[in-house]
Structure formats: C-alpha cells, structure tokens
Amino acid sequence: MPSRTIALGVLASGRGSNLQALLDAIAEGRLAAKVAIVISDRSDAQAPERARAAGIPAVTLSPRAFPTREEYDAQVVKLLGDVGVEVVVLAGYLRIVTTVLLRAFPDRVINIHPSLLPAFRGLHAQRQALEYGVKITGCTVHFVSEEVDSGAIILQAAVPILGDDTEATLSERILEEEHRLLPQALQLYAEGRLTIQGRRVVITPNAHALH
C-alpha cells in the first residue's frame, strides 16, 4: 500500500529525543509524515527547542492555567486542530490524557511506553522492571485508550536486563529501541496497514514485500 504524508502533533514533557527520532526518520525518508506542532506541558522541556530549531511551531501550555484536565485538553485539541493534525503522538508525555483528547482523535492517539505492556504500566516502568527482577523488558508502541497504558499494541521490542543495570543505563538502552520503533509504527499507520480489532492491532502485510 502506498504511504501518504500524515500530519503529526507531538506532545512531549522532556528532552524530546523521541521527537528527534521522528524528525530524523522524516528527513531520511523512512517516515511519510510531517510534524505540524509540538506541545509541551513543562517550561523546562527541551522538546519545544528541538521543534523550533527544525522550524516547527511549538507551544508550552501550563496545566496551572486551566481549572481542570479536561479544559487543558480542550485547548490542546484546539491547537492540534488549527494546524490540521491527523495523528497525535505522546512522546515522553507525562500527563494522562482525558476523553476530550481521545474523542477528538479516535484511534489516532499513539504512545510509546518503556516496558513490554501489559507489564509495568504507569510511571517509572524501568525502575519497576528492575525491582521486580525480570530478565527482559523493552518498549511498546500502542494506541491510547481511556485506561492508562492499556490500548491496542502496535509494536514491541525486547531489551535484556543486564546484571549491572541501573535505572539510568536500562532507560538509555530502552530509549534506543524507542527511537527505532516509534517511526516504524507511524510508518505502518501512514501506509494504512494498521487495523484495530477489539484489543488487537492487525498489521496488513506489505504487498511490495511479497513480490
């Protein structure tokens, strides 16, 4: 299936390394997309700086300026809609999104999480994995649902836990896989190869690869 260029809205709370991975993938022709806007909820986040350096509009929106999470998300939805965003990407976004955002972009909000879901949901997933003593963890790209870290899974990548791993070293190795996996998942979306069936995502084979 031929891919089309999809307009992404990226929500980020931190340094923006997954945003950079998307920008690199677009520049290298591995992702048929454009980042239309970057929105951050934190004034100290580096993601907006990366966006502006790439000529992409960036907005820092303080949650303190809004009485409720729903009103905050309503403003996020307006900003995304104003620039024609089709798919919302949560790239290191630490806020739990509300139904206001999810209903504005049904089955079009995608998250990257640093564990092999459904294991270790929520914050500090790497720390959870170390404390639990598992030998393998990883990362998951999934559609976002109303229940935290429980939406239909698109792709996963495994990362072994080494004997001398700390939360920091494990996080960095997982992040390397996140940078690979997130653009890959979005490219599948751009090619129209993702179908949600209940809690499952079915990936249509690439017709070109079959010849």
mmCIF file of the C-alpha atoms, coordinates in Angstrom:
data_MODEL
# 
_entry.id   MODEL 
# 
loop_
_atom_site.group_PDB 
_atom_site.id 
_atom_site.type_symbol 
_atom_site.label_atom_id 
_atom_site.label_alt_id 
_atom_site.label_comp_id 
_atom_site.label_asym_id 
_atom_site.label_entity_id 
_atom_site.label_seq_id 
_atom_site.pdbx_PDB_ins_code 
_atom_site.Cartn_x 
_atom_site.Cartn_y 
_atom_site.Cartn_z 
_atom_site.occupancy 
_atom_site.B_iso_or_equiv 
_atom_site.pdbx_formal_charge 
_atom_site.auth_seq_id 
_atom_site.auth_comp_id 
_atom_site.auth_asym_id 
_atom_site.auth_atom_id 
_atom_site.pdbx_PDB_model_num 
ATOM 1   C CA . MET A 1 1   ? 0.000   0.000   0.000  1.00 0.00 ? 1   MET A CA 1 
ATOM 2   C CA . PRO A 1 2   ? 1.385   3.439   -0.888 1.00 0.00 ? 2   PRO A CA 1 
ATOM 3   C CA . SER A 1 3   ? 2.023   5.699   2.064  1.00 0.00 ? 3   SER A CA 1 
ATOM 4   C CA . ARG A 1 4   ? 0.701   9.228   2.339  1.00 0.00 ? 4   ARG A CA 1 
ATOM 5   C CA . THR A 1 5   ? 2.122   12.082  4.343  1.00 0.00 ? 5   THR A CA 1 
ATOM 6   C CA . ILE A 1 6   ? 0.415   12.289  7.726  1.00 0.00 ? 6   ILE A CA 1 
ATOM 7   C CA . ALA A 1 7   ? 0.380   15.405  9.894  1.00 0.00 ? 7   ALA A CA 1 
ATOM 8   C CA . LEU A 1 8   ? 1.601   14.673  13.406 1.00 0.00 ? 8   LEU A CA 1 
ATOM 9   C CA . GLY A 1 9   ? 1.041   16.585  16.604 1.00 0.00 ? 9   GLY A CA 1 
ATOM 10  C CA . VAL A 1 10  ? 3.662   15.642  19.174 1.00 0.00 ? 10  VAL A CA 1 
ATOM 11  C CA . LEU A 1 11  ? 3.042   16.048  22.912 1.00 0.00 ? 11  LEU A CA 1 
ATOM 12  C CA . ALA A 1 12  ? 6.219   15.894  24.993 1.00 0.00 ? 12  ALA A CA 1 
ATOM 13  C CA . SER A 1 13  ? 7.267   16.651  28.565 1.00 0.00 ? 13  SER A CA 1 
ATOM 14  C CA . GLY A 1 14  ? 11.024  16.108  28.433 1.00 0.00 ? 14  GLY A CA 1 
ATOM 15  C CA . ARG A 1 15  ? 14.143  16.355  26.347 1.00 0.00 ? 15  ARG A CA 1 
ATOM 16  C CA . GLY A 1 16  ? 12.423  15.362  23.116 1.00 0.00 ? 16  GLY A CA 1 
ATOM 17  C CA . SER A 1 17  ? 14.671  12.533  21.967 1.00 0.00 ? 17  SER A CA 1 
ATOM 18  C CA . ASN A 1 18  ? 11.720  10.608  20.511 1.00 0.00 ? 18  ASN A CA 1 
ATOM 19  C CA . LEU A 1 19  ? 10.646  13.774  18.710 1.00 0.00 ? 19  LEU A CA 1 
ATOM 20  C CA . GLN A 1 20  ? 14.155  13.977  17.276 1.00 0.00 ? 20  GLN A CA 1 
ATOM 21  C CA . ALA A 1 21  ? 13.920  10.342  16.187 1.00 0.00 ? 21  ALA A CA 1 
ATOM 22  C CA . LEU A 1 22  ? 10.747  11.213  14.262 1.00 0.00 ? 22  LEU A CA 1 
ATOM 23  C CA . LEU A 1 23  ? 12.366  14.251  12.647 1.00 0.00 ? 23  LEU A CA 1 
ATOM 24  C CA . ASP A 1 24  ? 15.391  12.155  11.647 1.00 0.00 ? 24  ASP A CA 1 
ATOM 25  C CA . ALA A 1 25  ? 13.168  9.433   10.184 1.00 0.00 ? 25  ALA A CA 1 
ATOM 26  C CA . ILE A 1 26  ? 11.224  12.018  8.169  1.00 0.00 ? 26  ILE A CA 1 
ATOM 27  C CA . ALA A 1 27  ? 14.435  13.615  6.884  1.00 0.00 ? 27  ALA A CA 1 
ATOM 28  C CA . GLU A 1 28  ? 15.837  10.220  5.886  1.00 0.00 ? 28  GLU A CA 1 
ATOM 29  C CA . GLY A 1 29  ? 12.649  9.198   4.054  1.00 0.00 ? 29  GLY A CA 1 
ATOM 30  C CA . ARG A 1 30  ? 11.743  6.417   6.487  1.00 0.00 ? 30  ARG A CA 1 
ATOM 31  C CA . LEU A 1 31  ? 8.567   8.111   7.689  1.00 0.00 ? 31  LEU A CA 1 
ATOM 32  C CA . ALA A 1 32  ? 5.982   9.695   5.420  1.00 0.00 ? 32  ALA A CA 1 
ATOM 33  C CA . ALA A 1 33  ? 4.914   12.412  7.823  1.00 0.00 ? 33  ALA A CA 1 
ATOM 34  C CA . LYS A 1 34  ? 5.394   15.990  8.879  1.00 0.00 ? 34  LYS A CA 1 
ATOM 35  C CA . VAL A 1 35  ? 5.385   17.290  12.440 1.00 0.00 ? 35  VAL A CA 1 
ATOM 36  C CA . ALA A 1 36  ? 2.821   20.087  12.377 1.00 0.00 ? 36  ALA A CA 1 
ATOM 37  C CA . ILE A 1 37  ? 3.152   21.195  16.001 1.00 0.00 ? 37  ILE A CA 1 
ATOM 38  C CA . VAL A 1 38  ? 4.865   20.259  19.264 1.00 0.00 ? 38  VAL A CA 1 
ATOM 39  C CA . ILE A 1 39  ? 3.065   20.931  22.547 1.00 0.00 ? 39  ILE A CA 1 
ATOM 40  C CA . SER A 1 40  ? 4.694   20.629  25.956 1.00 0.00 ? 40  SER A CA 1 
ATOM 41  C CA . ASP A 1 41  ? 3.247   20.880  29.445 1.00 0.00 ? 41  ASP A CA 1 
ATOM 42  C CA . ARG A 1 42  ? 6.564   21.841  31.070 1.00 0.00 ? 42  ARG A CA 1 
ATOM 43  C CA . SER A 1 43  ? 8.525   25.055  30.795 1.00 0.00 ? 43  SER A CA 1 
ATOM 44  C CA . ASP A 1 44  ? 11.840  23.230  31.259 1.00 0.00 ? 44  ASP A CA 1 
ATOM 45  C CA . ALA A 1 45  ? 11.211  20.703  28.467 1.00 0.00 ? 45  ALA A CA 1 
ATOM 46  C CA . GLN A 1 46  ? 13.725  20.614  25.631 1.00 0.00 ? 46  GLN A CA 1 
ATOM 47  C CA . ALA A 1 47  ? 11.279  19.248  23.063 1.00 0.00 ? 47  ALA A CA 1 
ATOM 48  C CA . PRO A 1 48  ? 9.966   22.706  22.046 1.00 0.00 ? 48  PRO A CA 1 
ATOM 49  C CA . GLU A 1 49  ? 13.544  23.885  21.495 1.00 0.00 ? 49  GLU A CA 1 
ATOM 50  C CA . ARG A 1 50  ? 14.171  20.963  19.157 1.00 0.00 ? 50  ARG A CA 1 
ATOM 51  C CA . ALA A 1 51  ? 10.965  21.780  17.302 1.00 0.00 ? 51  ALA A CA 1 
ATOM 52  C CA . ARG A 1 52  ? 11.792  25.460  16.839 1.00 0.00 ? 52  ARG A CA 1 
ATOM 53  C CA . ALA A 1 53  ? 15.299  24.550  15.650 1.00 0.00 ? 53  ALA A CA 1 
ATOM 54  C CA . ALA A 1 54  ? 13.615  22.486  12.937 1.00 0.00 ? 54  ALA A CA 1 
ATOM 55  C CA . GLY A 1 55  ? 11.210  25.297  12.009 1.00 0.00 ? 55  GLY A CA 1 
ATOM 56  C CA . ILE A 1 56  ? 8.214   23.596  13.639 1.00 0.00 ? 56  ILE A CA 1 
ATOM 57  C CA . PRO A 1 57  ? 5.661   25.566  15.692 1.00 0.00 ? 57  PRO A CA 1 
ATOM 58  C CA . ALA A 1 58  ? 5.985   24.791  19.403 1.00 0.00 ? 58  ALA A CA 1 
ATOM 59  C CA . VAL A 1 59  ? 3.762   25.726  22.311 1.00 0.00 ? 59  VAL A CA 1 
ATOM 60  C CA . THR A 1 60  ? 4.333   25.384  26.044 1.00 0.00 ? 60  THR A CA 1 
ATOM 61  C CA . LEU A 1 61  ? 0.979   25.121  27.772 1.00 0.00 ? 61  LEU A CA 1 
ATOM 62  C CA . SER A 1 62  ? 0.967   25.254  31.566 1.00 0.00 ? 62  SER A CA 1 
ATOM 63  C CA . PRO A 1 63  ? -1.587  22.997  33.266 1.00 0.00 ? 63  PRO A CA 1 
ATOM 64  C CA . ARG A 1 64  ? -1.794  25.557  36.070 1.00 0.00 ? 64  ARG A CA 1 
ATOM 65  C CA . ALA A 1 65  ? -3.597  27.932  33.707 1.00 0.00 ? 65  ALA A CA 1 
ATOM 66  C CA . PHE A 1 66  ? -6.586  25.598  33.462 1.00 0.00 ? 66  PHE A CA 1 
ATOM 67  C CA . PRO A 1 67  ? -9.061  24.637  36.202 1.00 0.00 ? 67  PRO A CA 1 
ATOM 68  C CA . THR A 1 68  ? -9.450  21.035  35.013 1.00 0.00 ? 68  THR A CA 1 
ATOM 69  C CA . ARG A 1 69  ? -7.588  18.429  32.948 1.00 0.00 ? 69  ARG A CA 1 
ATOM 70  C CA . GLU A 1 70  ? -10.492 18.427  30.509 1.00 0.00 ? 70  GLU A CA 1 
ATOM 71  C CA . GLU A 1 71  ? -10.198 22.167  29.889 1.00 0.00 ? 71  GLU A CA 1 
ATOM 72  C CA . TYR A 1 72  ? -6.473  21.774  29.390 1.00 0.00 ? 72  TYR A CA 1 
ATOM 73  C CA . ASP A 1 73  ? -7.014  19.027  26.828 1.00 0.00 ? 73  ASP A CA 1 
ATOM 74  C CA . ALA A 1 74  ? -9.686  21.092  25.087 1.00 0.00 ? 74  ALA A CA 1 
ATOM 75  C CA . GLN A 1 75  ? -7.071  23.763  24.437 1.00 0.00 ? 75  GLN A CA 1 
ATOM 76  C CA . VAL A 1 76  ? -4.622  21.098  23.239 1.00 0.00 ? 76  VAL A CA 1 
ATOM 77  C CA . VAL A 1 77  ? -7.290  19.801  20.844 1.00 0.00 ? 77  VAL A CA 1 
ATOM 78  C CA . LYS A 1 78  ? -7.836  23.323  19.506 1.00 0.00 ? 78  LYS A CA 1 
ATOM 79  C CA . LEU A 1 79  ? -4.122  23.837  18.893 1.00 0.00 ? 79  LEU A CA 1 
ATOM 80  C CA . LEU A 1 80  ? -3.847  20.468  17.151 1.00 0.00 ? 80  LEU A CA 1 
ATOM 81  C CA . GLY A 1 81  ? -6.933  21.116  15.041 1.00 0.00 ? 81  GLY A CA 1 
ATOM 82  C CA . ASP A 1 82  ? -5.773  24.577  13.987 1.00 0.00 ? 82  ASP A CA 1 
ATOM 83  C CA . VAL A 1 83  ? -2.785  23.064  12.146 1.00 0.00 ? 83  VAL A CA 1 
ATOM 84  C CA . GLY A 1 84  ? -4.615  20.048  10.703 1.00 0.00 ? 84  GLY A CA 1 
ATOM 85  C CA . VAL A 1 85  ? -3.115  17.297  12.847 1.00 0.00 ? 85  VAL A CA 1 
ATOM 86  C CA . GLU A 1 86  ? -4.280  13.783  11.966 1.00 0.00 ? 86  GLU A CA 1 
ATOM 87  C CA . VAL A 1 87  ? -2.323  11.671  14.473 1.00 0.00 ? 87  VAL A CA 1 
ATOM 88  C CA . VAL A 1 88  ? -1.323  12.678  17.999 1.00 0.00 ? 88  VAL A CA 1 
ATOM 89  C CA . VAL A 1 89  ? 1.936   11.187  19.289 1.00 0.00 ? 89  VAL A CA 1 
ATOM 90  C CA . LEU A 1 90  ? 2.663   11.039  23.010 1.00 0.00 ? 90  LEU A CA 1 
ATOM 91  C CA . ALA A 1 91  ? 6.463   11.116  23.038 1.00 0.00 ? 91  ALA A CA 1 
ATOM 92  C CA . GLY A 1 92  ? 7.580   11.155  26.648 1.00 0.00 ? 92  GLY A CA 1 
ATOM 93  C CA . TYR A 1 93  ? 4.390   12.948  27.669 1.00 0.00 ? 93  TYR A CA 1 
ATOM 94  C CA . LEU A 1 94  ? 3.838   12.576  31.396 1.00 0.00 ? 94  LEU A CA 1 
ATOM 95  C CA . ARG A 1 95  ? 0.231   13.744  31.620 1.00 0.00 ? 95  ARG A CA 1 
ATOM 96  C CA . ILE A 1 96  ? -2.671  11.305  31.464 1.00 0.00 ? 96  ILE A CA 1 
ATOM 97  C CA . VAL A 1 97  ? -4.843  12.453  28.579 1.00 0.00 ? 97  VAL A CA 1 
ATOM 98  C CA . THR A 1 98  ? -8.602  12.738  29.032 1.00 0.00 ? 98  THR A CA 1 
ATOM 99  C CA . THR A 1 99  ? -11.528 11.627  26.935 1.00 0.00 ? 99  THR A CA 1 
ATOM 100 C CA . VAL A 1 100 ? -11.657 15.155  25.489 1.00 0.00 ? 100 VAL A CA 1 
ATOM 101 C CA . LEU A 1 101 ? -8.491  14.434  23.507 1.00 0.00 ? 101 LEU A CA 1 
ATOM 102 C CA . LEU A 1 102 ? -9.256  10.781  22.821 1.00 0.00 ? 102 LEU A CA 1 
ATOM 103 C CA . ARG A 1 103 ? -12.700 11.521  21.402 1.00 0.00 ? 103 ARG A CA 1 
ATOM 104 C CA . ALA A 1 104 ? -11.341 14.312  19.221 1.00 0.00 ? 104 ALA A CA 1 
ATOM 105 C CA . PHE A 1 105 ? -8.818  11.871  17.715 1.00 0.00 ? 105 PHE A CA 1 
ATOM 106 C CA . PRO A 1 106 ? -10.463 8.423   17.903 1.00 0.00 ? 106 PRO A CA 1 
ATOM 107 C CA . ASP A 1 107 ? -7.904  5.642   17.319 1.00 0.00 ? 107 ASP A CA 1 
ATOM 108 C CA . ARG A 1 108 ? -5.424  8.345   16.315 1.00 0.00 ? 108 ARG A CA 1 
ATOM 109 C CA . VAL A 1 109 ? -3.517  8.873   19.572 1.00 0.00 ? 109 VAL A CA 1 
ATOM 110 C CA . ILE A 1 110 ? -0.324  6.801   19.776 1.00 0.00 ? 110 ILE A CA 1 
ATOM 111 C CA . ASN A 1 111 ? 2.005   6.403   22.765 1.00 0.00 ? 111 ASN A CA 1 
ATOM 112 C CA . ILE A 1 112 ? 5.466   4.973   23.329 1.00 0.00 ? 112 ILE A CA 1 
ATOM 113 C CA . HIS A 1 113 ? 5.923   3.289   26.728 1.00 0.00 ? 113 HIS A CA 1 
ATOM 114 C CA . PRO A 1 114 ? 9.190   1.906   28.203 1.00 0.00 ? 114 PRO A CA 1 
ATOM 115 C CA . SER A 1 115 ? 8.050   -1.622  29.039 1.00 0.00 ? 115 SER A CA 1 
ATOM 116 C CA . LEU A 1 116 ? 6.578   -4.679  27.392 1.00 0.00 ? 116 LEU A CA 1 
ATOM 117 C CA . LEU A 1 117 ? 2.956   -3.908  28.135 1.00 0.00 ? 117 LEU A CA 1 
ATOM 118 C CA . PRO A 1 118 ? 0.828   -5.030  29.872 1.00 0.00 ? 118 PRO A CA 1 
ATOM 119 C CA . ALA A 1 119 ? 3.745   -5.334  32.308 1.00 0.00 ? 119 ALA A CA 1 
ATOM 120 C CA . PHE A 1 120 ? 4.855   -2.279  34.297 1.00 0.00 ? 120 PHE A CA 1 
ATOM 121 C CA . ARG A 1 121 ? 2.284   0.307   33.402 1.00 0.00 ? 121 ARG A CA 1 
ATOM 122 C CA . GLY A 1 122 ? 2.455   3.910   34.570 1.00 0.00 ? 122 GLY A CA 1 
ATOM 123 C CA . LEU A 1 123 ? 5.472   5.926   35.626 1.00 0.00 ? 123 LEU A CA 1 
ATOM 124 C CA . HIS A 1 124 ? 8.996   4.611   36.306 1.00 0.00 ? 124 HIS A CA 1 
ATOM 125 C CA . ALA A 1 125 ? 8.470   1.436   34.286 1.00 0.00 ? 125 ALA A CA 1 
ATOM 126 C CA . GLN A 1 126 ? 12.217  0.823   34.103 1.00 0.00 ? 126 GLN A CA 1 
ATOM 127 C CA . ARG A 1 127 ? 12.518  1.017   37.897 1.00 0.00 ? 127 ARG A CA 1 
ATOM 128 C CA . GLN A 1 128 ? 9.550   -1.318  38.250 1.00 0.00 ? 128 GLN A CA 1 
ATOM 129 C CA . ALA A 1 129 ? 11.236  -3.876  35.979 1.00 0.00 ? 129 ALA A CA 1 
ATOM 130 C CA . LEU A 1 130 ? 14.484  -3.753  37.961 1.00 0.00 ? 130 LEU A CA 1 
ATOM 131 C CA . GLU A 1 131 ? 12.702  -4.046  41.305 1.00 0.00 ? 131 GLU A CA 1 
ATOM 132 C CA . TYR A 1 132 ? 10.617  -6.968  40.085 1.00 0.00 ? 132 TYR A CA 1 
ATOM 133 C CA . GLY A 1 133 ? 13.732  -8.805  38.909 1.00 0.00 ? 133 GLY A CA 1 
ATOM 134 C CA . VAL A 1 134 ? 12.640  -9.619  35.371 1.00 0.00 ? 134 VAL A CA 1 
ATOM 135 C CA . LYS A 1 135 ? 15.358  -10.538 32.895 1.00 0.00 ? 135 LYS A CA 1 
ATOM 136 C CA . ILE A 1 136 ? 13.760  -8.943  29.833 1.00 0.00 ? 136 ILE A CA 1 
ATOM 137 C CA . THR A 1 137 ? 11.852  -5.707  29.428 1.00 0.00 ? 137 THR A CA 1 
ATOM 138 C CA . GLY A 1 138 ? 11.520  -3.377  26.460 1.00 0.00 ? 138 GLY A CA 1 
ATOM 139 C CA . CYS A 1 139 ? 9.178   -0.836  24.924 1.00 0.00 ? 139 CYS A CA 1 
ATOM 140 C CA . THR A 1 140 ? 5.723   -0.753  23.390 1.00 0.00 ? 140 THR A CA 1 
ATOM 141 C CA . VAL A 1 141 ? 4.040   1.479   20.826 1.00 0.00 ? 141 VAL A CA 1 
ATOM 142 C CA . HIS A 1 142 ? 0.289   1.375   21.306 1.00 0.00 ? 142 HIS A CA 1 
ATOM 143 C CA . PHE A 1 143 ? -2.933  3.187   20.626 1.00 0.00 ? 143 PHE A CA 1 
ATOM 144 C CA . VAL A 1 144 ? -4.114  5.156   23.650 1.00 0.00 ? 144 VAL A CA 1 
ATOM 145 C CA . SER A 1 145 ? -7.336  4.183   25.383 1.00 0.00 ? 145 SER A CA 1 
ATOM 146 C CA . GLU A 1 146 ? -9.139  5.591   28.419 1.00 0.00 ? 146 GLU A CA 1 
ATOM 147 C CA . GLU A 1 147 ? -7.381  3.092   30.712 1.00 0.00 ? 147 GLU A CA 1 
ATOM 148 C CA . VAL A 1 148 ? -3.725  4.008   31.255 1.00 0.00 ? 148 VAL A CA 1 
ATOM 149 C CA . ASP A 1 149 ? -1.241  2.037   29.105 1.00 0.00 ? 149 ASP A CA 1 
ATOM 150 C CA . SER A 1 150 ? -3.923  -0.440  28.071 1.00 0.00 ? 150 SER A CA 1 
ATOM 151 C CA . GLY A 1 151 ? -4.662  0.391   24.439 1.00 0.00 ? 151 GLY A CA 1 
ATOM 152 C CA . ALA A 1 152 ? -4.166  -1.948  21.483 1.00 0.00 ? 152 ALA A CA 1 
ATOM 153 C CA . ILE A 1 153 ? -0.483  -2.786  20.952 1.00 0.00 ? 153 ILE A CA 1 
ATOM 154 C CA . ILE A 1 154 ? 1.097   -1.914  17.588 1.00 0.00 ? 154 ILE A CA 1 
ATOM 155 C CA . LEU A 1 155 ? 4.743   -2.960  18.022 1.00 0.00 ? 155 LEU A CA 1 
ATOM 156 C CA . GLN A 1 156 ? 7.056   -4.109  20.802 1.00 0.00 ? 156 GLN A CA 1 
ATOM 157 C CA . ALA A 1 157 ? 10.806  -4.545  21.180 1.00 0.00 ? 157 ALA A CA 1 
ATOM 158 C CA . ALA A 1 158 ? 12.583  -6.568  23.854 1.00 0.00 ? 158 ALA A CA 1 
ATOM 159 C CA . VAL A 1 159 ? 15.593  -5.334  25.818 1.00 0.00 ? 159 VAL A CA 1 
ATOM 160 C CA . PRO A 1 160 ? 17.558  -7.681  28.126 1.00 0.00 ? 160 PRO A CA 1 
ATOM 161 C CA . ILE A 1 161 ? 18.267  -6.520  31.673 1.00 0.00 ? 161 ILE A CA 1 
ATOM 162 C CA . LEU A 1 162 ? 21.955  -6.847  32.495 1.00 0.00 ? 162 LEU A CA 1 
ATOM 163 C CA . GLY A 1 163 ? 23.312  -7.761  35.909 1.00 0.00 ? 163 GLY A CA 1 
ATOM 164 C CA . ASP A 1 164 ? 24.862  -4.333  36.498 1.00 0.00 ? 164 ASP A CA 1 
ATOM 165 C CA . ASP A 1 165 ? 21.997  -2.293  35.093 1.00 0.00 ? 165 ASP A CA 1 
ATOM 166 C CA . THR A 1 166 ? 20.805  0.801   36.898 1.00 0.00 ? 166 THR A CA 1 
ATOM 167 C CA . GLU A 1 167 ? 17.585  2.632   36.134 1.00 0.00 ? 167 GLU A CA 1 
ATOM 168 C CA . ALA A 1 168 ? 19.619  5.112   34.068 1.00 0.00 ? 168 ALA A CA 1 
ATOM 169 C CA . THR A 1 169 ? 21.532  2.550   31.977 1.00 0.00 ? 169 THR A CA 1 
ATOM 170 C CA . LEU A 1 170 ? 18.431  0.455   31.347 1.00 0.00 ? 170 LEU A CA 1 
ATOM 171 C CA . SER A 1 171 ? 16.451  3.551   30.378 1.00 0.00 ? 171 SER A CA 1 
ATOM 172 C CA . GLU A 1 172 ? 19.062  4.548   27.807 1.00 0.00 ? 172 GLU A CA 1 
ATOM 173 C CA . ARG A 1 173 ? 19.077  1.122   26.155 1.00 0.00 ? 173 ARG A CA 1 
ATOM 174 C CA . ILE A 1 174 ? 15.294  1.031   26.037 1.00 0.00 ? 174 ILE A CA 1 
ATOM 175 C CA . LEU A 1 175 ? 15.314  4.526   24.551 1.00 0.00 ? 175 LEU A CA 1 
ATOM 176 C CA . GLU A 1 176 ? 17.448  3.323   21.650 1.00 0.00 ? 176 GLU A CA 1 
ATOM 177 C CA . GLU A 1 177 ? 14.702  0.836   20.791 1.00 0.00 ? 177 GLU A CA 1 
ATOM 178 C CA . GLU A 1 178 ? 12.018  3.500   21.244 1.00 0.00 ? 178 GLU A CA 1 
ATOM 179 C CA . HIS A 1 179 ? 13.789  5.653   18.660 1.00 0.00 ? 179 HIS A CA 1 
ATOM 180 C CA . ARG A 1 180 ? 13.656  2.775   16.186 1.00 0.00 ? 180 ARG A CA 1 
ATOM 181 C CA . LEU A 1 181 ? 10.167  1.528   16.974 1.00 0.00 ? 181 LEU A CA 1 
ATOM 182 C CA . LEU A 1 182 ? 8.111   4.738   17.067 1.00 0.00 ? 182 LEU A CA 1 
ATOM 183 C CA . PRO A 1 183 ? 8.854   5.882   13.491 1.00 0.00 ? 183 PRO A CA 1 
ATOM 184 C CA . GLN A 1 184 ? 8.304   2.314   12.285 1.00 0.00 ? 184 GLN A CA 1 
ATOM 185 C CA . ALA A 1 185 ? 4.852   2.164   13.885 1.00 0.00 ? 185 ALA A CA 1 
ATOM 186 C CA . LEU A 1 186 ? 3.846   5.534   12.472 1.00 0.00 ? 186 LEU A CA 1 
ATOM 187 C CA . GLN A 1 187 ? 5.006   4.483   9.016  1.00 0.00 ? 187 GLN A CA 1 
ATOM 188 C CA . LEU A 1 188 ? 2.692   1.460   9.242  1.00 0.00 ? 188 LEU A CA 1 
ATOM 189 C CA . TYR A 1 189 ? -0.123  3.895   10.014 1.00 0.00 ? 189 TYR A CA 1 
ATOM 190 C CA . ALA A 1 190 ? 0.851   6.116   7.077  1.00 0.00 ? 190 ALA A CA 1 
ATOM 191 C CA . GLU A 1 191 ? 0.742   3.079   4.803  1.00 0.00 ? 191 GLU A CA 1 
ATOM 192 C CA . GLY A 1 192 ? -2.760  2.228   6.034  1.00 0.00 ? 192 GLY A CA 1 
ATOM 193 C CA . ARG A 1 193 ? -1.599  -1.127  7.357  1.00 0.00 ? 193 ARG A CA 1 
ATOM 194 C CA . LEU A 1 194 ? -2.969  -0.910  10.922 1.00 0.00 ? 194 LEU A CA 1 
ATOM 195 C CA . THR A 1 195 ? -6.446  -2.183  11.811 1.00 0.00 ? 195 THR A CA 1 
ATOM 196 C CA . ILE A 1 196 ? -7.801  -2.304  15.353 1.00 0.00 ? 196 ILE A CA 1 
ATOM 197 C CA . GLN A 1 197 ? -9.868  -5.409  16.052 1.00 0.00 ? 197 GLN A CA 1 
ATOM 198 C CA . GLY A 1 198 ? -11.085 -5.261  19.625 1.00 0.00 ? 198 GLY A CA 1 
ATOM 199 C CA . ARG A 1 199 ? -7.952  -5.068  21.773 1.00 0.00 ? 199 ARG A CA 1 
ATOM 200 C CA . ARG A 1 200 ? -5.694  -6.273  18.944 1.00 0.00 ? 200 ARG A CA 1 
ATOM 201 C CA . VAL A 1 201 ? -3.938  -4.471  16.125 1.00 0.00 ? 201 VAL A CA 1 
ATOM 202 C CA . VAL A 1 202 ? -3.733  -6.381  12.866 1.00 0.00 ? 202 VAL A CA 1 
ATOM 203 C CA . ILE A 1 203 ? -0.867  -5.369  10.591 1.00 0.00 ? 203 ILE A CA 1 
ATOM 204 C CA . THR A 1 204 ? -1.547  -5.903  6.899  1.00 0.00 ? 204 THR A CA 1 
ATOM 205 C CA . PRO A 1 205 ? 1.471   -7.357  5.071  1.00 0.00 ? 205 PRO A CA 1 
ATOM 206 C CA . ASN A 1 206 ? 3.391   -5.071  2.738  1.00 0.00 ? 206 ASN A CA 1 
ATOM 207 C CA . ALA A 1 207 ? 2.260   -6.026  -0.754 1.00 0.00 ? 207 ALA A CA 1 
ATOM 208 C CA . HIS A 1 208 ? 5.579   -4.895  -2.265 1.00 0.00 ? 208 HIS A CA 1 
ATOM 209 C CA . ALA A 1 209 ? 7.489   -7.263  0.028  1.00 0.00 ? 209 ALA A CA 1 
ATOM 210 C CA . LEU A 1 210 ? 5.507   -10.224 -1.300 1.00 0.00 ? 210 LEU A CA 1 
ATOM 211 C CA . HIS A 1 211 ? 6.863   -9.900  -4.841 1.00 0.00 ? 211 HIS A CA 1 
# 
